């Protein structure tokens, strides 16, 4: 025993000093970067052929054959699947939906491997003498919302080229030439902004183009189709779940035409030679509102057109996406323009790209009548009410929310009111409203943000596809309209946490935020449609029609009582849950000054929870500060403009 104790220290020393022991200490393995960075040079192989069979509507499959010519002597081909998708503001290329991938040349299978670091890249070994590589794969459209956005139903499809194509690495995508064609189900009609359409039966091809333009030119196609001419080289093409859903009233189409007219009056020369609204009137196709230079993808509720007046609250996307042709597609923040779909986009100026688009979307909807003025005022009220009582504004700036699409990926959050989400849209819009009112007040109404829009976004003519800008350009352009400390204004409103609640634009515009016991027209429309009860500003929660809690306001009455997302309100003051029962209980509690008793189910446990709230029902509204016949400045902003489009 004594001998063993004497040997132990020597053994330990020898073990620690041995070469084998050093192998137990991890060392970093250098990352090999094997994907070439893009250069502003043409793809040397020639024009890529892209052939998509979109006829398998029963199984939701797009079968792709893509032939990529390669330069003589090439030994390896690296192909990329688009990752950073324009308009998504984050890396959301659905690579998991690409299956059954094979590469062939001269009838023989080629060896390939996925890059271990950049998993959106595929490396293909090329035998000597290879002239082209043919890729065969299938894009599997999700069949249910839990799998992702549904892009194919038995009645329609939304073909987005970037989700079902590969492109060669090492080149700007505008320098890659491609020739597309698609086979559709028999009897279907397709719409896209691509040029040179030619049809042979149900196979349709388009003229050769560059890959950037292809990705920016999606397709809507369907069994039930209708097109309207909106004038000014603009059309609206719609597919629907059933033919009767395409019965838009003439008055509604006239308002869509007015939207185009008002946009041209506002912005001046457009960056497009023609424009196509692509609309899906469907409860089956996945939701979307996505901008493109010459078109837009929009999904509306099935009866949005046939019951036009009933869906006034839900039509803002038309104006928003049209504005994006000028703001976002043509004029774009410099760090959001990328040479391919591999380089990350930096969204720190999304409060211009999206925030000012949101502002103009509201304004143009009212000016054109696509949405009523009352609904637009309701939208402003709902947004102002949100930020008036949003706890997350204390720690997180609007500028920081521009990173939200990247790390949050637009998934639901447990407590969105403290986490914040993509508030650069709506808080950004309210800040731009204040900027407009500062200009109008300072110039005696002679100028406004309209003047900024026309100077900054009008296309100069020619072939310019995109013109980039930075923060200094925005400040300079604002000063050219009206000298002011715009740099400090933007910094304090957007770039600092705990900035003032964005009500100044409304107040300068002759309105104030007030609270009423009935929802404003916008809130009422969306609650009636979704069958949700939004009590954010009273009990501090949102309930679906079954009483399930879908959102809880941070430190609101329900939160303080321990009610969280996923719980279910079973009963209210002893009566079975119903939206009317709960609303009545909130009103009665305000009179009696006593808690509301809720029977709450969470998992298998039932608990009676008293909720302390005696403030009654509260929804945000805008109210004129000086009632009268004379239009307030905000009324003047929302009024239709006269004059011919230029």
C-alpha positions in Angstrom: 0.0 0.0 0.0 2.8 2.4 0.8 4.5 1.7 -2.5 1.3 2.5 -4.5 0.9 5.9 -2.8 4.5 6.7 -3.6 4.2 6.0 -7.3 1.0 7.9 -7.8 2.4 11.4 -8.1 5.1 10.3 -10.5 2.4 8.5 -12.6 0.3 11.6 -12.8 3.2 13.8 -13.9 4.1 11.4 -16.6 0.5 11.2 -17.8 0.1 14.9 -17.9 3.3 15.4 -19.9 2.6 12.6 -22.4 1.9 13.5 -26.1 -1.3 11.5 -25.9 -2.7 13.8 -23.2 -2.4 16.8 -25.4 -4.9 15.2 -27.8 -7.6 15.5 -25.2 -7.5 19.3 -25.4 -9.7 20.4 -28.4 -8.2 22.6 -31.0 -10.1 24.7 -33.5 -10.3 23.2 -37.0 -9.9 25.9 -39.6 -13.0 26.5 -41.7 -12.3 25.9 -45.4 -14.2 28.4 -47.6 -14.7 26.6 -50.9 -17.6 28.7 -52.4 -16.3 31.4 -54.7 -17.4 35.0 -54.0 -19.5 36.6 -56.8 -17.8 38.7 -59.4 -19.4 41.1 -61.9 -18.6 38.8 -64.8 -20.9 36.8 -67.0 -21.4 33.0 -66.5 -19.0 31.7 -69.1 -20.9 28.5 -69.9 -23.8 30.2 -71.7 -27.6 30.2 -71.2 -29.1 27.9 -68.6 -32.3 26.1 -69.5 -34.9 25.7 -66.7 -37.9 23.4 -67.3 -40.5 23.0 -64.5 -43.4 20.5 -64.6 -46.1 21.9 -62.3 -48.9 19.5 -63.2 -48.8 17.3 -60.1 -51.3 19.4 -58.2 -52.7 16.4 -56.3 -49.4 15.8 -54.5 -48.1 19.4 -54.6 -44.9 18.7 -56.5 -42.8 20.7 -58.9 -40.5 18.6 -61.0 -37.4 20.5 -62.2 -35.0 19.8 -65.0 -32.2 22.4 -65.2 -29.4 22.3 -67.7 -26.3 24.3 -66.9 -23.7 24.7 -69.7 -20.1 24.8 -68.4 -16.9 26.3 -69.8 -14.5 24.1 -71.6 -12.0 22.5 -69.2 -14.0 23.1 -66.0 -13.3 20.5 -63.4 -15.8 21.4 -60.8 -19.2 23.2 -60.8 -20.6 24.9 -57.6 -24.3 25.5 -57.7 -26.2 27.5 -55.1 -29.8 27.4 -53.8 -31.0 30.9 -53.1 -30.8 31.6 -49.3 -31.3 35.3 -48.7 -34.5 36.0 -50.6 -35.4 39.6 -51.6 -38.4 41.0 -49.7 -38.0 38.4 -46.9 -35.3 40.4 -45.1 -33.7 37.2 -43.8 -32.2 33.8 -44.9 -35.3 31.8 -45.5 -34.7 29.8 -48.7 -36.7 26.6 -48.1 -33.8 24.2 -48.8 -35.5 21.4 -46.9 -38.2 21.3 -49.6 -35.6 20.3 -52.3 -35.6 16.5 -52.7 -34.5 13.7 -55.1 -31.5 15.7 -56.3 -29.3 14.2 -59.1 -26.8 15.6 -61.5 -26.2 14.1 -64.9 -23.9 14.7 -67.9 -23.9 12.7 -71.1 -26.3 10.2 -69.6 -24.0 9.5 -66.6 -24.5 10.3 -63.0 -22.0 12.8 -61.5 -20.6 12.8 -58.1 -21.6 15.7 -55.9 -21.5 16.8 -52.2 -23.1 19.5 -50.2 -20.7 22.1 -48.8 -20.1 21.3 -45.1 -20.1 25.0 -44.1 -22.4 26.6 -46.6 -25.0 24.0 -46.8 -26.9 25.9 -49.6 -24.0 25.1 -52.0 -23.5 21.9 -54.0 -20.1 20.9 -55.5 -20.2 18.7 -58.6 -17.1 17.0 -59.9 -16.8 17.3 -63.7 -15.2 14.5 -65.8 -12.9 15.7 -68.6 -14.8 17.0 -71.6 -18.0 17.9 -69.7 -20.0 20.4 -71.7 -23.1 20.7 -69.5 -24.7 19.4 -66.3 -28.3 18.6 -66.0 -29.9 18.8 -62.5 -33.0 16.8 -61.7 -34.9 17.5 -58.5 -38.3 18.0 -57.0 -39.6 21.0 -55.0 -42.2 19.7 -52.5 -44.8 22.4 -51.8 -46.0 22.1 -48.2 -49.3 20.4 -47.9 -50.4 21.9 -44.6 -49.5 25.2 -42.9 -47.4 23.5 -40.2 -44.9 22.4 -43.0 -44.5 25.9 -44.4 -46.3 28.1 -46.9 -48.6 26.2 -49.3 -47.8 27.2 -52.9 -49.9 24.7 -54.8 -53.5 23.6 -54.5 -55.9 21.7 -56.9 -57.1 25.2 -58.1 -54.0 27.3 -58.3 -50.3 27.7 -57.8 -47.7 30.4 -56.9 -44.5 29.5 -58.6 -41.5 31.3 -57.2 -38.4 30.7 -59.3 -35.9 31.0 -56.5 -37.5 28.1 -54.7 -37.1 25.7 -57.6 -33.8 26.5 -59.3 -30.1 26.5 -58.7 -27.5 29.0 -60.0 -23.7 28.9 -60.5 -21.6 30.4 -57.8 -19.0 33.1 -58.5 -21.0 35.6 -60.5 -23.5 38.4 -60.0 -26.9 37.0 -60.6 -27.7 39.7 -63.1 -24.8 38.3 -65.3 -26.3 34.7 -65.4 -28.6 34.1 -68.4 -31.5 31.7 -68.2 -34.4 30.5 -70.4 -37.4 29.3 -68.4 -40.4 27.2 -69.3 -43.2 25.7 -67.3 -45.8 23.0 -68.0 -49.1 23.8 -66.2 -52.2 21.7 -65.6 -54.5 21.6 -68.7 -56.9 24.5 -68.9 -55.0 26.8 -66.4 -54.0 30.4 -67.1 -50.8 31.9 -65.9 -49.7 35.5 -65.2 -46.2 36.9 -64.7 -44.2 40.0 -65.5 -41.8 38.0 -67.7 -41.6 39.0 -71.3 -41.8 37.0 -74.5 -44.5 34.5 -73.5 -45.1 31.6 -76.0 -47.5 28.7 -75.4 -47.6 25.3 -76.9 -50.6 23.5 -75.4 -50.1 23.7 -71.6 -46.4 24.3 -71.9 -45.4 28.0 -71.6 -42.0 29.5 -72.2 -40.6 33.0 -71.9 -37.8 34.9 -73.5 -34.2 34.5 -72.2 -33.5 36.7 -69.2 -31.1 37.2 -66.4 -31.4 35.2 -63.2 -32.1 38.3 -61.1 -35.0 39.3 -63.3 -36.3 35.7 -63.2 -36.3 35.6 -59.4 -38.1 38.9 -59.4 -40.9 37.7 -61.7 -43.1 35.0 -60.0 -46.1 33.3 -61.5 -49.7 33.0 -60.3 -51.6 30.4 -62.3 -55.0 28.7 -61.8 -58.1 27.1 -63.1 -60.2 30.1 -62.3 -58.6 33.3 -63.7 -59.6 36.9 -64.5 -57.6 40.0 -65.6 -58.5 43.7 -65.4 -56.9 46.6 -67.2 -56.1 49.3 -64.7 -54.6 51.7 -67.2 -51.0 53.2 -67.3 -49.7 49.8 -68.5 -50.9 48.1 -65.3 -53.1 45.1 -65.0 -54.5 43.0 -62.1 -54.6 39.3 -62.6 -56.4 37.1 -60.1 -56.8 33.4 -59.5 -59.5 32.1 -57.2 -60.7 29.0 -55.4 -64.0 29.3 -57.4 -65.1 31.3 -60.4 -67.8 33.4 -58.5 -65.1 34.8 -56.3 -63.7 36.8 -59.3 -66.9 38.9 -59.5 -65.3 42.2 -58.4 -67.7 45.2 -58.6 -66.9 47.9 -61.2 -66.6 50.5 -58.4 -63.9 48.4 -56.7 -61.9 48.1 -59.9 -62.3 51.9 -60.4 -60.6 52.3 -57.0 -57.8 50.0 -58.0 -57.3 52.2 -61.1 -57.3 55.3 -58.9 -54.6 53.7 -56.8 -52.3 53.5 -59.8 -53.1 57.0 -60.8 -52.5 58.4 -57.3 -49.2 56.5 -57.1 -48.0 58.0 -60.4 -49.0 61.5 -59.2 -47.1 61.0 -56.0 -43.9 59.3 -57.2 -43.6 60.5 -60.8 -42.0 58.3 -63.4 -42.2 54.6 -62.5 -39.3 52.2 -62.6 -41.3 49.7 -64.6 -42.5 49.7 -68.2 -45.5 47.6 -67.2 -46.9 46.3 -63.9 -49.0 43.3 -62.9 -50.8 42.8 -59.6 -50.8 39.0 -59.0 -53.7 38.2 -56.7 -54.8 34.9 -55.2 -58.4 34.9 -53.8 -58.0 31.8 -51.7 -58.3 30.2 -48.3 -56.1 27.4 -49.3 -53.0 29.0 -50.8 -50.6 30.3 -48.2 -50.6 33.9 -47.3 -48.3 36.3 -49.0 -47.6 40.0 -49.7 -44.3 40.3 -51.6 -42.9 43.1 -53.7 -41.3 42.9 -57.1 -40.2 45.6 -59.6 -42.9 44.8 -62.2 -45.4 42.8 -60.1 -46.5 41.8 -56.7 -47.7 38.6 -55.0 -50.8 39.0 -52.8 -53.1 36.5 -51.2 -56.4 37.8 -50.1 -59.3 36.1 -48.4 -61.5 34.3 -50.9 -64.4 36.8 -50.8 -62.2 40.0 -50.8 -63.4 41.0 -54.3 -66.9 39.5 -54.4 -67.8 41.1 -51.1 -65.7 44.2 -51.7 -67.2 46.5 -49.0 -66.9 43.9 -46.3 -63.2 43.5 -46.7 -62.3 47.2 -46.7 -60.0 46.5 -43.7 -58.0 43.9 -45.5 -57.0 45.6 -48.8 -54.0 47.7 -47.7 -51.5 45.3 -49.3 -52.5 46.5 -52.8 -51.1 50.0 -52.1 -48.2 48.8 -49.9 -46.8 46.4 -52.6 -47.2 48.9 -55.4 -45.3 51.5 -53.5 -42.4 49.0 -53.1 -41.7 49.2 -56.8 -40.3 52.7 -56.2 -39.3 52.2 -52.5 -37.5 48.9 -52.0 -37.0 47.6 -55.5 -35.8 50.7 -57.4 -34.5 52.8 -54.5 -32.9 50.4 -52.0 -30.6 50.8 -49.0 -27.0 50.1 -50.1 -26.5 47.3 -47.6 -29.7 45.5 -48.7 -28.5 45.3 -52.3 -26.5 42.1 -52.8 -24.9 40.6 -55.9 -26.4 37.2 -55.3 -28.6 35.3 -52.9 -25.7 34.1 -50.7 -24.5 37.4 -49.4 -26.3 38.5 -46.2 -28.6 41.5 -46.4 -28.2 44.2 -43.7 -31.6 45.7 -42.9 -30.7 48.7 -40.7 -32.6 51.1 -43.0 -35.8 49.0 -43.2 -37.5 51.9 -41.4 -37.2 53.6 -44.8 -37.7 50.6 -47.1 -40.7 49.3 -45.1 -41.6 52.1 -42.8 -42.1 54.7 -45.4 -43.8 52.2 -47.7 -46.2 51.4 -44.9 -46.9 55.2 -44.5 -47.5 55.7 -48.2 -49.6 52.5 -48.4 -52.0 54.0 -45.8 -52.0 57.4 -47.6 -52.6 56.0 -51.1 -55.3 53.6 -49.9 -57.2 56.6 -48.6 -56.5 58.9 -51.5 -57.6 56.2 -54.0 -60.6 54.8 -52.0 -59.1 51.3 -52.0 -59.7 51.6 -48.3 -62.1 54.1 -46.7 -60.6 57.1 -44.8 -62.3 55.8 -41.6 -60.5 52.4 -41.9 -57.2 54.1 -42.6 -57.6 56.3 -39.6 -58.5 53.2 -37.7 -55.2 51.6 -38.8 -53.3 54.6 -37.6 -55.2 54.4 -34.3 -54.5 50.7 -33.8 -50.8 51.2 -34.4 -50.6 54.3 -32.2 -52.5 52.5 -29.4 -50.0 49.6 -29.6 -47.0 51.8 -29.1 -48.6 53.9 -26.5 -48.7 50.8 -24.3 -45.9 48.6 -25.6 -43.4 47.8 -22.8 -40.8 46.6 -25.2 -40.1 50.1 -26.4 -38.3 50.8 -23.1 -35.4 48.5 -24.0 -35.4 48.1 -27.7 -35.2 50.7 -30.5 -37.1 50.6 -33.8 -33.7 50.4 -35.5 -32.9 47.2 -33.6 -36.2 45.6 -34.8 -34.8 45.7 -38.3 -32.7 42.6 -37.3 -35.8 40.8 -36.2 -36.5 39.0 -39.5 -33.1 37.4 -39.3 -32.9 36.0 -35.8 -36.7 35.6 -35.1 -37.6 34.4 -38.6 -41.2 35.7 -38.1 -42.1 32.9 -35.7 -44.7 33.6 -33.0 -43.2 34.9 -29.6 -44.4 34.1 -26.1 -44.6 37.8 -25.1 -44.4 39.9 -28.3 -45.2 43.1 -26.4 -41.9 43.0 -24.4 -39.9 41.2 -27.1 -41.1 43.6 -29.9 -41.2 42.3 -33.5 -40.8 44.1 -36.8 -42.0 47.5 -35.6 -40.0 49.3 -38.2 -43.1 48.9 -40.3 -45.8 50.6 -38.2 -43.8 52.7 -35.8 -41.7 53.7 -38.8 -44.9 54.8 -40.6 -45.9 56.9 -37.6 -42.5 58.6 -37.5 -42.8 59.4 -41.2 -46.2 60.9 -40.5 -44.5 63.2 -38.0 -41.9 64.1 -40.6 -44.6 65.0 -43.1 -46.4 67.2 -40.6 -43.1 68.9 -39.6 -42.6 69.8 -43.2 -46.2 70.9 -43.7 -46.2 73.1 -40.6 -42.8 74.6 -41.4 -43.8 75.5 -44.9 -47.3 76.7 -44.2 -48.7 73.7 -46.0 -46.8 74.4 -49.2 -44.7 71.2 -49.0 -44.8 67.8 -47.4 -43.4 64.3 -47.6 -45.0 64.1 -51.1 -42.2 66.4 -52.3 -39.5 64.1 -50.8 -41.1 61.1 -52.4 -41.2 62.6 -55.9 -37.6 63.9 -55.6 -36.2 60.7 -54.0 -38.1 57.9 -55.7 -38.9 59.0 -59.2 -37.1 57.0 -61.9 -34.8 59.1 -64.1 -35.5 57.1 -67.2 -33.3 54.6 -69.0 -32.4 51.1 -67.9 -31.5 51.7 -64.2 -32.9 48.8 -62.2 -31.7 49.8 -58.8 -30.3 53.0 -57.2 -28.9 52.6 -53.6 -28.8 55.1 -50.8 -27.6 55.4 -47.2 -28.8 57.3 -44.1 -26.9 60.5 -45.2 -28.7 60.5 -48.5 -32.1 60.4 -46.6 -31.1 63.3 -44.4 -29.8 65.3 -47.4 -33.0 64.7 -49.4 -35.2 65.7 -46.5 -33.2 68.9 -46.0 -33.6 69.7 -49.7 -37.4 69.7 -49.1 -37.3 71.5 -45.7 -34.2 72.4 -43.7 -34.4 70.8 -40.2 -32.2 68.7 -37.9 -33.4 65.5 -39.6 -30.4 63.6 -38.4 -31.3 64.2 -34.7 -34.9 63.6 -35.5 -34.2 60.1 -37.0 -31.8 59.3 -34.2 -34.2 60.1 -31.4 -37.3 58.6 -33.0 -35.8 55.4 -34.4 -32.3 54.7 -33.1 -32.7 55.1 -29.4 -34.7 52.9 -26.9 -37.3 54.6 -24.9 -38.0 57.2 -27.6 -41.2 59.3 -27.3 -44.5 57.5 -28.0 -45.0 58.2 -31.8 -48.1 60.4 -31.4 -46.6 63.7 -32.5 -47.5 63.2 -36.2 -51.1 62.5 -35.4 -51.3 65.5 -33.0 -49.6 67.9 -35.5 -52.2 66.5 -38.0 -55.1 67.6 -35.9 -56.0 64.3 -34.2 -55.4 62.7 -30.9 -55.4 59.1 -29.6 -58.5 58.3 -27.5 -60.0 55.1 -26.0 -63.5 53.9 -26.6 -65.6 50.9 -25.6 -66.2 49.8 -29.2 -63.5 48.8 -31.7 -62.5 51.2 -34.5 -63.5 50.2 -38.1 -60.2 48.5 -38.8 -60.1 46.5 -35.5 -63.8 45.6 -35.9 -63.2 44.3 -39.4 -60.3 42.1 -38.6 -61.8 40.8 -35.3 -65.1 39.9 -37.1 -63.2 38.0 -39.8 -60.7 36.2 -37.6 -63.3 35.6 -34.8 -60.7 36.8 -32.3 -61.4 39.1 -29.4 -58.6 41.6 -29.0 -58.5 42.8 -25.4 -54.9 44.0 -25.4 -55.8 47.4 -23.9 -58.1 46.1 -21.3 -57.6 42.6 -19.9 -54.3 42.4 -21.8 -54.9 39.4 -23.9 -56.2 38.2 -27.2 -58.6 35.2 -27.5 -59.7 33.0 -30.4 -63.3 32.0 -30.8 -62.9 29.0 -28.5 -61.4 31.1 -25.7 -57.8 30.0 -26.2 -55.3 32.7 -25.3 -53.2 33.5 -28.3 -51.4 36.6 -26.9 -50.8 38.1 -23.5 -49.7 41.7 -22.8 -46.6 41.9 -20.7 -47.5 43.1 -17.2 -51.1 43.5 -18.1 -54.0 42.4 -15.9 -54.1 38.9 -17.3 -50.3 38.5 -17.1 -50.4 39.7 -13.5 -53.0 37.0 -12.8 -50.8 34.3 -14.3 -52.8 33.8 -17.5 -50.4 33.0 -20.4 -50.5 31.9 -24.1 -52.0 28.4 -24.5 -54.4 28.7 -21.6 -58.1 28.5 -22.3 -60.8 30.7 -20.7 -63.5 28.1 -19.9 -65.9 30.4 -17.9 -66.5 34.0 -17.0 -68.0 34.8 -13.6 -69.5 31.3 -13.5 -71.0 31.4 -17.1 -69.5 29.4 -20.0 -67.1 31.4 -22.1 -68.4 33.4 -25.0 -66.9 36.6 -26.4 -70.1 38.6 -25.6 -70.2 37.2 -22.0 -66.6 38.3 -21.5 -67.2 41.8 -22.9 -70.2 42.2 -20.7 -68.3 41.1 -17.7 -65.6 43.7 -18.4 -68.2 46.4 -18.6 -69.9 45.3 -15.4 -66.6 45.1 -13.5 -66.0 48.8 -14.4 -69.3 49.7 -12.8 -69.0 47.4 -9.8 -65.3 47.9 -9.2 -64.7 44.3 -8.6 -62.4 41.6 -10.2 -63.5 39.4 -13.0 -63.4 35.7 -12.2 -62.1 33.5 -15.0 -62.1 29.7 -15.0 -58.8 29.0 -16.7 -57.7 25.6 -18.1 -54.0 25.0 -18.7 -53.1 21.5 -19.6 -55.3 19.3 -17.4 -55.6 21.8 -14.6 -58.6 24.1 -14.0 -58.1 27.2 -11.9 -60.4 30.0 -10.9 -58.4 33.2 -11.4 -59.6 36.7 -10.3 -58.4 39.4 -12.8 -58.1 42.9 -11.4 -59.4 45.3 -14.1 -62.0 48.0 -13.7 -61.1 50.2 -16.7 -63.8 48.8 -18.9 -63.4 47.9 -22.6 -60.8 49.9 -24.5 -59.9 50.2 -28.1 -57.9 53.0 -29.7 -59.5 55.6 -32.0 -58.4 58.9 -33.5 -60.4 61.9 -32.6 -60.3 65.4 -34.2 -58.8 67.9 -31.7 -60.8 70.8 -33.3 -64.0 69.4 -34.7 -65.5 71.4 -37.6 -65.9 71.5 -41.3 -62.3 72.7 -42.0 -60.0 69.8 -42.9 -57.3 69.1 -40.4 -53.7 68.6 -41.8 -54.1 64.8 -41.6 -57.3 65.1 -43.6 -55.5 67.1 -46.2 -52.7 64.4 -46.4 -55.3 61.7 -47.0 -57.3 63.6 -49.6 -57.2 62.6 -53.2 -54.7 64.5 -55.4 -55.7 66.0 -58.7 -53.8 66.2 -62.0 -52.8 63.7 -64.6 -50.3 61.0 -63.8 -46.8 61.7 -65.2 
